[in-house]
Amino acid sequence: MKLGMHTLTQRRGLLFGGDYNPEQWPEEVWAQDAALMRDAGVNLVTVGVFSWARLEPEPGKRDFGWLDRLLELMAAHDIGVDLATPTASPPPWLGHRWPETLPVDEHGHTLWYGARNQFCPSSSVYWERSLDLVTALADRYAGHPALAMWHVGNEYGQVCFCDASAAAFRSWLRERYGGLDGLNEAWGTTFWSQGYSDWEEVLPPRAAPYIVNPSQRLDWRRFCSDQMLAHFRAQRDVLRARTPGVPVTTNFMGLFKGIDSWAWAEEEDVVANDCYPEPGDPLTPARTALTHDLMRGLAKGRPWLLMEQATSAVNWRPHNLPKPPGQFRLESLQALARGADGLCYFQWRASRFGAERFHAAMVPHAGPETRLHRAVREHGRELRRLSGVAGTEVPARVAMMFGWESWWALEERGRPSDRLNADEQLLRYYVPFFERGVAVDVVPPGADLDAYALVVVPNLFLVSDEQAAGLDAYVRRGGVLVVGPFSGVADPRAHIRIGRFPAPLREVLGASGEEWQPVGEPVRCRWQGGAEFTADTWTELLAAEGAEVVAEYASGGLAGLPAVTRHRHGDGLAWYVGTMPEPAALAALAERVLADAGVTGVLPALPPGVEAVRRGEVLFVLNHGTDTVRVELPERADDLLTGATAEGSVTLAPREVAALVPTGGAAG
């Protein structure tokens, strides 16, 4: 069986813990921490993420003694260690002795040591020194009883424009295109006299006088993601060879643009994420739920790990709001409800010094006898009551499609409007499903869609012929498809498809357009039947070609023309939305497409601010609002968190959560 979260949870149950940085503390504090961890129910700590300088204070001089003692202490307290390869931030000696390992930005400026992440992913010296240390770590700790998982690097996203990166980029391009003729054709270099006659002329998209070739920049993003992934794989392979039964992971950052997370997830044993919701943003509960659903999608429906979250305020926002009592617990249980089998934090003990000295922790500066740490201990203990959730899945009949390459291609400079962004468009469509308690899987372009009654494509600017054919076949087989604006515009080279748009989806949608028309002010639209709504940012000059016109523009130059269409195609239905409807209109659209697909939420009605999601046999109901609410239930249920029985309804105070099973159920 492939390694995964089950490798960890079958022994330890739900995971609870966080980053531990013992090198920041005198050793007499370690024993205190271990006792506090055990009392709080901590069973996993991440160690060594930024410890390269401590492990190797000089080139080739190793100091593993402190780490030996720390792992022995954790093993004695039955706390598993997620041991990191400390390759995310090399020590100063690497950049000082080998300055070619330092990254260079697009303007040609070297980025120096003194912070973190100061490495070039294409530097041969960096690769050699980092893999040498990783090998030494793996050899030393293979078979250690505390070793539970390997954590490679940290929050990958480093980019470098130096000459070594340029050479690596050229090698990547040769493998992709074969020769310069293929490259010139793919990049469309007849535009602006950019034709290349020698491979040495090919460079990364460094700072230039005006807009850089968008196809070149798309390939550069692909290359950067692949180059970092190659370094991850190199470390992973060293670790797997020496510790074949220990899972390997690294930490994603949600909808982070820097890497293609679909490609990376294929190479990991465990999908892990760092998630720091924005306090005060009314869309935070939905945005966070979407991020969790993405992680579940990256894990192909299997459990995943919340590697980092915060107990209260972070240090890196301009104005860092603290979390009110109960908020971190609410957010933690939200992740559990949406598929996480591990709930960890940055970090265990708040730092006294360094850039993150004002970042909240599980043990604050004021110490363990504090309101915050008491809440941490209680949360760790209550997770034991939810142990039966481990390994279960979140069933979903709705999928939302999102692709990194399409995101990269869409948001290049020189497009009709920079106000249409793929990640925000995804959230915009996600919110009405979240508010109705409809579970959603996030899937990549080209995914197998047979398990879904409804597939929503908020934006797919870049689409291949094969991906378009897959959507067509899905509808023909009886599926319901919703496609948002500015989709199907470009091919995988970022070349615009000729003809009426969206050219590869024209037949399935039964509609097509001839002009994209961004707008400065909201426009009025009208559903067939008379009710009006507004739309903003974007409109398209469309014509129905067999599709039913569901909504039309009621003002502006497109008045009377289609805004939303619905088309019977084979045994299924395909909707096209050529504008950006206001939230209430998207909610109405969601109701209609859910009815077409025969999909309902897990509860018949949810009060505002309430989230409901089923995982396994447990129904999680979470109150993100500021008022106490009463939620109607279809059957008598027991709350695993409180032990109380709900008779027809459950009442939740602000930030409260219920984990409900039918009375007599066995979960937990």
N, C-alpha and C positions, 0 to 999 in steps of 0.2 A: 504494500500500500504506500502511496506517495506520502511523504512527510507533510504535515500541516498542523493546524492548531490542535487537532486531536492528539498529536504526539505529546503535547504539553498538558492538555486538560484531562486526559484520561487518568493521569496520576494526581494532578494538583487541583482539578476542578476549574472553575472560573478564575482567571488570573487577575491579580490586583497588586499594584506596586508603582514603580516609577524609576526615573533616572537616579542613580546614586553616584556621587562624586567623592569618594572617600579621600582622594588625594588632596582635597581642599581642607581636610580636618585632621587634628591630632588623632593618633590611633586610639587614645583612651575614649574618644567619642564614638568609635566604631561599635564597641560593645553596647553602649547605650542605644545606638541606633538599631542594632540587631534586635534588642529586647523590645524596643518600641514597635519595630516592624512586625514582630511576631504577635504582639498584643493587638495590632491593627489588622491582622489577617493578611499582611503582605506575603506573597509567595513568589514574586518575580521582581528582580531589580536589574536595570540596565547599567552596566559598569564599563568604564574605559573609553567612552566615546571620544573624549578630548585628552587622552592621557599619553600621547606619543612622546612628548618631551619628558614625562616622568618615567616611561618605560625604556626610553633610549635617550638619555640626557646628552650623549655625544654619539657621533656616527659609530655604530658597531659596539658601543658600550651599553649593555642591557642591565636593567634593574627590575627583576620580576619579584623580588622578595616581598614587597608590600602587597602585590596582587595575590601572591600565594597565600599570605595571611588573611587577606580579605575573603578569598574564596573559601578558605577553611572555615572562617567564621560564619559565612552564609550557609555552608553545608551543615554546620552544627546546629543551625536554627531552621533547617529544612526550607531554606529560601533559595529558589532557583535563580541562576545568573544568566541574563542575556548579555553575553560577553561581546563587546564591540571591537571591531578592528578600528584603531584610532587614526584612520587614514584621511578623515575629513579636514583635519587641520595639522599640517606638518609642523615640527618645531622650528624655531628661528634658524637653527644651524643649517637646515636644508636650503632655505632661500638665501642665506648668507654665503654658503660655500658653493651652491649650485643655483645662481640666480635665474638660470634658464628654466627652473621648475616653477617660477612665479608666473601667475597669469598676466596677460596683457589685454587691455580693453580695446574696443574698436577704434579708438583714437590713437592707439600706440603707446598708451601710458601703462607702465608696470604697476601692478597692485601688490603692495608690500605686506610682509608679515606684521603682526601686531593686533590682528583681529582673529578671523578664522576663515577657513575655506581658501587659503592662499596657495592654490596649486593649479598647474596646467594639466588637464586630463590627457594630453598627448605627449607629455614629457617622458622620455625613456628613463631618465634618472629617477623621477618621481615613481614611476612604475616599479623600477628595480628596488628602490629603498622601501617602498610600502609593501610590496609582496614579500620581501625578505623578512620584515617584521611580522606580517600576517603568518608566514610559515612558522616562525619561531613561536608565536602564540599558540597556533594549532598543535604543534609538536609538544608544547609544554603542558597544555590543559586537556588534551585528548583523554577521555576516560575519567575526568575529574567529576566527582559526584555532584558538585554544584552547577556544572555546565548544563544549561537547559536549552539554550538557543544561541546562535551567532547573529550579531547585528553588524552588517557591513556598512562602513562609512556613516554618513549622516546627511539627510535631506539633500540628496544629489541635485545639482542645478548649476554647477560651475561651468563657465564658458571662457575660452581663451582664444585670442585672435593672433597669436604669435606665429613665427615662421614654422615652428614644429607643428603647430595646429594646421597651418596652411598645407604642409607636406602631407599630413595625415588626411586632410580633407581631399586632396588630390587623389590619394590612393583609394579612398572611399568612392570617389566619383568614377575613377577608372573601373572599379569593380561593378558599379551600377550601370555605366553607359558604354563600357568597352573602349571607345575612342572619342576623339574630340568632335567628330561629326555628330555622334549621338548626344554629346553634351551640348553642343551649339544648338541642335534642334530642340532639345528639352528646355533649354533656357531662353529660346527665342532671341538669340543674340544678333539677328539682323536688325533688331530695334536698337537705336542709338549707337550703332557702329561698335557693338560689343563682341564681335566674333573673335574667338580664340584660335591662334595658330600654333601655340606651343603650350604644353601642360604647365610650364613654369609661370606662365602668365596668369594662371587661375589662382585666385586668392579668396580668403574668407570675405564676407561682405563688410569690409571695414568702412569707417566713416568716409563718405563721399560727398561731392558738392550738392547732390540732389537725391531723388528717390532711387534707391538701389533696386536692381532687377529682382522682382518678387519671386521668380522661379529659383534664382540663385539663393535667396534668403530662405525659401522653403527647404531646399536641399541642405542648407547650412543647419537649420533646426533639426532636420532628420539626422545629420551627421553628429551634431553635438549630443543628442540623445543616445545615439548608437555608441559613440565614443565613451561616454560615461558608463553606459551599460556594459561595454567590453571590460572596463576596469572592475565593475561589480562582479561580472562573471569570472574574471581571473581570480579574484579573492575567494569567491564562492567555491570555485573548483579546488583550490588549495584546501579549504575547510572541509569540503565533502570528502576529499580523498583521505583525510586523516580522522574525521569524525563522521562517518557515514550515517549514523543514526540521529544526528543533531540537526534540526531544521535551521535554515539560513534565511534571513530577511534583511530588509532595509526599510527606512521610514519615508513614506510618501508625504505630500503636503496638500492633500485634497485636489481640487481643480487647479493644479500648478502647471503653468504653461511650459516650463523648461524641459520636461521630459515627456515622452509618450508612455504614459503609465500602462496602457494596454500591452505594449511590447515588454515592459519591465515585469509586469505581474506574471507573465509566462515563465520567467526565470527564477521566481522566488518560491520557497516552500510555504511561507506565511505572508499574506498581505497585511501590512501595517501602515498606520497613518498617524500624523500629527494634526490635531484639530484644535483651533483656538477661536471659538465663536466670538463675534463682536457684541459686547454688551450694549444695550440700548437701541439696537437696530431691530425694528419690528419684524423684519424678515429673517432674523437669525435662526429661529427654530426650524423654518423650512429649509434655509440654506444649509444648516447643519445636517438635517435629515437627508438632504440630497447628497451631501458629501459621504455620509454613511452608506447610502444606497449605492453610490459609486464604488466604494470599497468592497461591498458585497458583490457587485458586478465584476470587479477585478479579480475577486476570489472565486468567480464562477458559482456563486450561490453559497459557497461554504463559509464557515466562520472566519473572522478576521480579527486583528488586534489593534485596539486604540493605543498606540505607543506613547503619545504625549497629549495631555490636555492640562489645563491650569485649575488649581483650586480657587483662585481669585484673580486679581489683576496681573497683567503681564507688564513688561517694562518697555516694550518697543513701539507701542502706539503713542501718538503725540499727547493724548489725554487718556490715562489708563483707569477706567472705571472698575472698582471692585465688584465682586459678585455678591449679591445679597445672600443671607443664610438659606441653604437648601438648593442654591443654583447649581453648584458643581455636581451635587448628587443627581439632580434632575438631568443634567447634560450627560452624566455618566450612564444613567439608566436608559437614556434615549439611545445611546450607542449600543448598549446591550440589546435593547428591543429590536434594533435594526441589524443585528447579526454579529456584533462583537462578542468574542469569548474572553477578551482580556481588556482591562480598564486600567491604564497606567497614566502617570503624570510626569511632567517636568516641574520640579524635581522633588526628591525626598526631603532634603533639608535646604532651606534658603541660604544662598551664598552670602558671605560677608564682604566679598570683594569681586571685582571683575564687572563686565558689561551687563550681567544679568543679576546684580545684587538686589534689584527691586522687583524681581520676578517672584510671584507667589510660589509657595511650595507646600508639601504635605506637612512639614514641620516648619512653622514660620520663625522669623527672628525672635519672637517673644517666647518661643519654646513650646513644649508639648502640652502644658497646662493652659490651653487656649481654646476658645470657641471653635476655631477652625480645625485644630488637630483632633479635638473631641469628635467633630463631625466626620473627619477622615476615619477615625477608629470605628465609629458606628457604621459607616458605609461599608467598610471592609468586612465587618461582621455580618451585616445583613445580606451580603452577596452569597453567603453560605446557604441562605434560605432559597436562593434562586439557582442552586447548583444543577438542577435538572434541565435548565435551559441550555447548558453547554452542548454544542454539537447539533442543535436543532436549526432549522432553516426558516426563512421568511418567504412564504409563498406569494407569488405575484403573477397576475395575468396581464399586466401592463408593462411595456418596455419603453424606455426613452433612449434614443440613439444619439451618441456623442462620439466624435472622433478628434484626436489631437491634430492630425495632419490637416483636417478641414479647418480647425480652429486657427492653426498657424496661417493657413492660406487666406482665410477670410480677413484677418486683421492686419494685413499688410497695408502700408500707406498707398494712397492714390485710389481708394475705393469710393463708391458713391457717397458713403457716410460712415464716419467712425463712431456713430452712436448705436450701431447694431453690432453687438458683441456676442460671440457664441456662448460663453458661460452665463452671461446674464439672460440671454434668450432661453437657455435651458432652465434656469431658475424660474423665469416668468411662466413657462408652461408647466413646471413642476408644482407650483404653489397650489393651484386648484385641486389637484389630486391629493396633495398632502392634507389640505383642509377637509377633504371628504373621507379621509381614512382609507384611501386606495393605495395599496402597496405598489411600488414601481421598481423595476430592475433597470439599471443603466447598462446599456450594451454597446459594443463597438459597431461601426459600419461593417457589413458583411456577416453579422452574427446569424446564427440559426434562430429563426423567429417562430418556429412551430408551436412553442409552448405558450404563446401570447395571443390573447384575443384582440388586443389593441397595441399598436406601435405608434409612438409619437416621435417625430423628427423635427425638433424646434428649428434647427438650421443644419444643413449639410451642404455648405458652399462647394466643397470639393467632393466629387463622387466619381468612382470608377464605373465603367460599363457593367462590371460584374456585380457591384453593389446595387446599382440601379435595377438590374435584372432580378436580384434577390427581393427587392421591395415589390416589384411587379408581380413576381411569382407568389409572394406572401398574400397579396390582395386577391389574386386569382383563386387562391385556395380557400378564401373566405375570411381573411383577416380584415381588420379595420385599420387604416393608415391615416395619420394626420401629418402634413408637411407644412412647415413654416416658411416665411419669406426668404428670398435670396438663396434658395437651395438649388442644387443641381447646376450651378453656374459654371464651374470649372472642372477640368479633368485632373488626374493626379500630377500633371506637370504645372498646374495652376494656369493653364491656357483656357481662355474663355471658350465655351462651346458655342458654335455658330448655329443660328436659327432661333426660333422663338423659345423662350425659356419657360420652365426648366427642361431643356431639350431631352435629357435621358429619362425624364419622368412624365413627359407630356402625355403619353398614351394612358398611363395608369391614372393620372389626375383628370384627364378629360378637359383640360384647360391649359392655356399658355399665355405668355405675355410678350410685350415688345419694348417696354420702357420701365426702368426702375426710377421712381420719383420720390426721393426723400422729401419730407415736409418740415417746415419750421414750426407750425402751429398744429394743434390737434385738428383732425377732420371728423366730421359727423358721418356715421354709417347707419344703415338701417337693416335689421333682420327682415326677411320676408315675413310679412304679417304686421309690420309697422313699428315695433319697438326700436328705439334708436340707442346707439352707443358711440363712444368716441374711440379713435385710434390715433397713434402718434408716430413720429419719427419717419415712418416708411410707408409708401404706397407703391402699387404696381399697376400699370396699364394692362389689364387682363381681358381675355375673351374666353367664354365658355365654349368648349368643343365637345359637347355631349354631356357635360356636367350640369347639375342643377345649381343655380345661383342661390346660395343660402343667405348672403348678405351683400349689399351694394353700398357704394359711396353715396352719401346724401348731400355733400357739399364739395366745393372745389372743382377743379378741372376734370375730375373723374366721376362726377355726379352721374348716377344711373348705371355705372359700370360695376362689374363684379369685384367684391372684396374678399368673399369666402365662397368656395364652391364645394360640392359633394358629388361624387361620381361612382356609379355602380360599375365595377370592373370585375368580370368573371363572377365568382361567388361572393366577392367582398366589396368594400366601400373605401374610397380614397377621398380625403378632404384636403383642400389647399387653402391656406390662409396667406393672402398676399399683403398683409399689413400687420401692424402691431396693436391689437385691440387692448383696451383698458382692462384692468383686472376683473371687473364685474363681467365684462363680455367674454373674457377667457374662461371664467367660471361657468358661464352659460354654455359656452362651446364644449367644455369638459363634460357637462351633464349630457349633452346630446351625443357626443362620441362614446361615452360610457354606455349610454342606452343602446346605441348601435351595436356595441360589442357585448352587451349583456353582462357588464361588470358593475359590481356595487362595492361600497366600502365595508369595512369590518363591522361598523355599527350604522344603524339607519340614519342617525343625525348626530352631529357633534357641535357643542357650543363653540363660539369663537375662542381661539387660543388653545383648544384642546387637540391633542394628537392621539391617534389610536392606531396601533399596529399589532398584528398577530405574529408571534414567533413560536413555532411548534404549536403546542396547545395553550400557550400563555398569551392572553390578551393584555397588552400594555396600554394603559391610558394615562396620559401625562398632561398636566395643566401648566401651560406656559404663560397663562394670563395672570392678571393682577386681582382677579375676583374669584371667590369661591364658586364652584360650579357643580351642578348635578347632571350626571351623565346617565341616560337610560340604557339599560342592559337587556338583551333578549332572554336571559336565563339567570337563574340563581348561580352565584359564583363566589369562590373563596379567594381572598387576597393573600398571596404568598408573603407579602411584605409585612402585613399587620396581623394576619391570622383571622381577621374579621370576615364575616359572610355578608355579601351584598345581595339584598332582596329586591331585584328589579331595577336598581340604580346604585350608583356610587357617587359620593360627594367628595370633591377634592378641593382643598385649600390651594392658594397660589403656590406653584412649584412642587406640588404633591404628585405622587405617582401611585397607581394601583397596578399590580401584576396579578391578573385574574385567571383562574381556571374554573371550569364547571365544578360545582360542589361534588366532592368525591374524586376529583382529578388527581393525577399522581405527580405532576411536575413539581420539582423542588424537593 
